[in-house]
Structures are given as structure tokens and as C-alpha cells.
Amino acid sequence: KETTGKDLAYDNKKGNCLACHAMPTMADAAQPGNSGPPLIAMSARFPDKTALRAQIWDATARNPATYMPPFGKHKILSEQEIDKVVDFVYGL
């Protein structure tokens, strides 16, 4: 089975989005974190999908004080994995 963006977002060794964010698809997930903003209405919050990708790639570029890991810059996720996570999150 091919790994999906949701798989990566939920994987605590990869995206681990639920460590900090609540999201509408989390009914099948453990208790989410609440230190980051909820991942809802993402296409409205990021009308430009490339801005969302940039945020996931390196959130420190926009906010040096963020505690969101720079998933691309630090090679936590590959380019392809980031694209999958962006597609998943953008649809929330």
C-alpha cells in the first residue's frame, strides 16, 4: 500500500501533525495536541497552496520563533512526502 499524506501526517516518526494540531479527520486518531492552530479550512487560510507548502517546508522562514519543525529544511520529510502532506492538509 502506498503511503498517503494522511498516513504521514499521523505518523509520529514523520509528520506527527497530531502532536500539535487538531484536525477534522482525527476521529480515528489519539488525543491531538492543541499548541498549534487547528488544521481546518486550510484552503481558505492558505489560498495559495505554495504558501502552505512553504510553511510545512520551513515554518521558521515566516516565524523564526515557531516551534513547528522545518520538515523539509531538516529533511524530516522528503520532497514527495511533503507534497503528499500538503495535499492532505490543504483538503482539510
Secondary structure, 3 states (H helix, E strand, C coil): CCCCHHHHHHCCCCCCHHHCCCCCCHHHCCCCCCCCCCCCCHHHHCCCHHHHHHHHHCHHHCCCCCCCCCCCCCCCCCHHHHHHHHHHHHCC
